């Protein structure tokens, strides 16, 4: 699946866009400095951190969408991974933190402005497999910094693949 890097860390006081910061602590509650407005759909242990691919963002922008880093509400923007293979059960080492992907993030109205005609379904896992954002649980917290490595971990052995 490869080794990637942390391209951006994004936070907000609720809503989008999330704005970049150089470093942040990651705890079981999520990324420090970030808040979710509607905890029915965002946040909690199984949705503590949201991630998205820089390559997917760039491809969507080339399609004409008004998407950019943080406009879809992702906390961590990563590059260099085979994004279609990043799904539930995959574990990632992101700097000092370890995350377990728990689910695909369903797109919602909040991010309509990032898509031509408000077509948020463009990043729906059901409609366009491999193009969705993902949610993760924090297995081990720590401080992450832009530029940190992102590596896939075998959950059975805790070894980097």
C-alpha positions as CSV (number, residue, x, y, z in Angstrom):
1,X,0.0,0.0,0.0
2,X,3.0,2.2,0.3
3,X,4.3,4.9,2.6
4,X,2.8,8.4,2.6
5,X,3.2,11.6,4.4
6,X,0.9,14.0,6.4
7,X,0.3,16.8,3.9
8,X,-2.0,18.9,6.2
9,X,-3.6,19.0,9.7
10,X,-6.9,20.8,9.6
11,X,-9.1,22.1,12.5
12,X,-12.1,24.3,13.1
13,X,-14.4,25.5,15.8
14,X,-17.1,23.6,14.0
15,X,-18.0,23.3,10.3
16,X,-16.0,23.8,7.2
17,X,-13.6,24.7,5.9
18,X,-11.1,23.4,8.5
19,X,-7.9,25.5,8.5
20,X,-4.4,24.1,8.5
21,X,-2.1,24.0,11.5
22,X,1.5,22.9,11.7
23,X,1.1,20.4,14.5
24,X,-1.6,19.0,16.8
25,X,-2.1,16.5,19.5
26,X,-4.3,13.5,18.7
27,X,-6.2,12.0,21.6
28,X,-9.1,9.4,21.8
29,X,-11.4,12.4,21.5
30,X,-9.9,13.6,18.2
31,X,-7.5,16.3,17.0
32,X,-6.8,19.0,19.6
33,X,-8.2,22.4,18.5
34,X,-11.0,20.8,16.4
35,X,-14.7,20.7,17.3
36,X,-17.7,19.1,15.6
37,X,-21.0,20.8,15.7
38,X,-23.3,17.8,15.3
39,X,-22.1,14.9,17.4
40,X,-24.8,12.6,16.0
41,X,-22.8,12.3,12.8
42,X,-19.3,13.5,13.6
43,X,-16.8,12.8,16.4
44,X,-17.0,10.1,19.1
45,X,-14.5,7.3,19.6
46,X,-15.1,5.6,16.2
47,X,-15.1,8.9,14.3
48,X,-12.5,10.8,16.3
49,X,-10.3,11.7,13.3
50,X,-11.3,12.1,9.7
51,X,-8.8,11.6,6.9
52,X,-8.7,12.2,3.1
53,X,-6.3,11.9,0.3
54,X,-4.5,14.9,-1.2
55,X,-4.4,13.0,-4.6
56,X,-8.2,12.6,-4.5
57,X,-8.6,16.3,-3.7
58,X,-6.3,17.3,-6.5
59,X,-8.1,15.0,-9.0
60,X,-11.5,16.4,-8.0
61,X,-10.2,20.0,-8.4
62,X,-9.1,19.0,-12.0
63,X,-12.7,17.8,-12.6
64,X,-13.8,21.4,-11.9
65,X,-14.9,21.0,-8.3
66,X,-14.2,23.9,-5.8
67,X,-12.6,21.5,-3.4
68,X,-9.4,22.2,-1.4
69,X,-7.6,20.9,1.6
70,X,-9.9,21.1,4.6
71,X,-13.1,22.0,2.6
72,X,-14.5,18.5,3.1
73,X,-13.9,18.6,6.8
74,X,-11.0,16.2,7.0
75,X,-8.7,16.6,9.9
76,X,-5.7,14.9,8.3
77,X,-4.9,15.2,4.6
78,X,-2.5,12.5,3.6
79,X,-0.5,11.9,0.4
80,X,1.3,8.9,-1.1
81,X,-1.0,6.1,-0.1
82,X,-3.1,3.8,-2.4
83,X,-6.3,5.5,-1.2
84,X,-8.7,2.9,-2.5
85,X,-7.1,0.4,-0.1
86,X,-7.5,2.7,3.0
87,X,-10.7,1.3,4.5
88,X,-12.2,-0.1,7.7
89,X,-9.8,-2.3,9.6
90,X,-6.6,-0.7,8.1
91,X,-4.3,0.8,10.7
92,X,-2.0,3.7,10.1
93,X,0.9,5.2,11.9
94,X,0.7,8.9,11.5
95,X,3.7,10.5,13.2
96,X,3.5,9.5,16.8
97,X,-0.2,8.5,16.6
98,X,-1.7,5.2,15.6
99,X,-5.2,5.2,14.0
100,X,-7.6,2.4,13.0
101,X,-10.0,3.2,10.1
102,X,-13.5,2.4,11.3
103,X,-15.8,3.5,8.5
104,X,-16.2,5.6,5.3
105,X,-17.5,9.1,5.9
106,X,-20.9,9.7,4.2
107,X,-20.9,13.1,2.4
108,X,-23.4,15.7,3.7
109,X,-24.9,19.0,2.8
110,X,-22.3,20.9,4.8
111,X,-19.7,20.3,2.0
112,X,-21.9,21.1,-1.0
113,X,-19.9,24.2,-1.8
114,X,-16.9,22.0,-2.7
115,X,-18.7,20.3,-5.5
116,X,-20.1,21.5,-8.9
117,X,-23.9,21.6,-8.5
118,X,-23.5,20.6,-4.9
119,X,-23.0,17.0,-6.0
120,X,-21.5,15.6,-2.7
121,X,-22.2,12.1,-4.0
122,X,-19.0,12.4,-5.9
123,X,-17.1,11.3,-2.8
124,X,-19.7,8.7,-1.7
125,X,-18.1,5.2,-1.1
126,X,-21.4,3.6,-2.4
127,X,-21.4,5.6,-5.7
128,X,-17.7,6.1,-6.3
129,X,-15.7,3.4,-4.4
130,X,-12.3,4.5,-3.4
131,X,-13.1,8.2,-3.4
132,X,-14.6,8.6,0.2
133,X,-13.1,10.2,3.2
134,X,-12.6,7.9,6.2
135,X,-13.1,8.0,9.9
136,X,-10.7,6.6,12.4
137,X,-10.5,5.6,16.1
138,X,-7.3,6.6,18.0
139,X,-5.4,3.4,19.0
140,X,-2.5,5.5,20.4
141,X,-2.4,9.2,20.7
142,X,0.5,11.5,20.1
143,X,1.6,14.7,18.5
144,X,1.6,14.9,14.7
145,X,3.3,17.4,12.5
146,X,2.9,18.3,8.8
147,X,5.4,16.2,6.9
148,X,5.3,13.3,9.3
149,X,5.3,9.8,7.7
150,X,2.1,7.8,7.2
151,X,2.6,4.1,7.2
152,X,0.2,1.1,7.1
153,X,0.5,-1.2,10.1
154,X,-0.4,-4.9,10.2
155,X,-2.8,-4.9,13.2
156,X,-2.0,-8.6,14.0
157,X,1.8,-8.0,14.4
158,X,2.0,-4.2,14.8
159,X,4.7,-4.2,12.1
160,X,4.8,-1.6,9.4
161,X,3.9,-3.2,6.0
